[in-house]
Amino acid sequence: MSDPSPFRILVIDDDTGMRQSLVDLLEAAEWQVEALSRASKVADHLKGSVPDVILSDVRMPGMSGLELLASLDAEAPPVVLISAHGDIPMAVEAMQNGAYSFLEKPYEPRRLLTALRHAAEQSRMRLSNERLKERLYRLSGLDRILLGETEDVANLRRDILDFAETDVAILVEGETGTGKELVARALHDLGKRPDAPFLAVNCAALSSDRFESEMFGVEGQNKGRLVAASGGTLFLDEICACPLEVQAKLLRVIEDKEVLPIGASTPIPVDFRVLSATNQDVSASVTDGRLRQDLLFRINTVTITVPPLRQRPDDLTILAAHFLAEYARIYEIEAPEILPEDLTAMLAHNWPGNVRELRHVCERRVLSARRGAGSLAQSISGGSQMDDLPATLREAVAALERELIAKAVRSHEGRMDAAAEALGIGRRTLNEKIVKLGLDKDALL
């Protein structure tokens, strides 16, 4: 749906009569018009008001229209230039410098209005797309998944936004725990078909004997996962660990864009955007014969590298604070503070498990904080909770049941039917467990 509000325009012309003539024409066409006599005033004007399009004379005292055009950044509104002294070289220079259009005076009003309207529509469309991309950016959780302020992470976010709307095959490289599947899901969510299926396949778990029946389907029994997910994204995780026999079958699907179910005589067309991921060196995998080179050529049109956490020391505090707050909400306590000794411990740790490891460390820290103990340094070592764990599995299960039941009863303000439903058990079973576990309902409220 187009924006119903009037187009906004900034007119720059040093000639008072011409400037007023343009203002009168545009206001008669129901434009919102602002006017300046000098191009040098534009930068300050744009700080407070951004029009849909700029209409500027070329030859003016001080800064010319061409100089104005060169001074504007890529985010500025489109510029239409007019000049009584225009010639072909000037028009060519204007267009090369990014002018939307160039017209000579005396201008034909209808032609000028048409050029300005098209420029304004294009400007609003660009802004609309940027707003949509920003909304999808938030919806996909890209800012949370790839939280950080280092240059590597900023570049990673830009790569995702740049390549999401393309159909090229992308190989996501990175160590275990860096978030490769989350990057792949963000590429899908921000792509052309976010509502289509996202099929994640763990290639290390595939076996040649079950691959065709599971992925291609069996005639008259099941249509297979590839057919069911056609139209969306095929994500091949741990591609270097894929058995060679399966690699050949995957390559055939990617190249032919069709699958032949077992027992069928006619292949079924499929359409995928192919994303892959690996924590291994693909060149070494090809050299060692673990990865087919022809398959690699099909899946790595673009390569995106997810940086390891040890290369992002400046992001440790913001990531830890985010995860601590997240788990504090889940476990309904106040998020523990990050102390100087916590930061020292985080900086000293090598983080072999990357962001995934940091997330688990923060969860352990919050669990310790619930008992009024612990620190991030202890959570990093992994030993902060072991002394407090129940001695037997039965005791551990009972402790967990007490915790869950107490939380459900408090959350539903003592309404036992609602608490039982939330726990997925019957009211009678809930009553029996409360008695068995020695819980006092009144004390919980």
Disulfide bonds with the S-S distance in Angstrom:
none
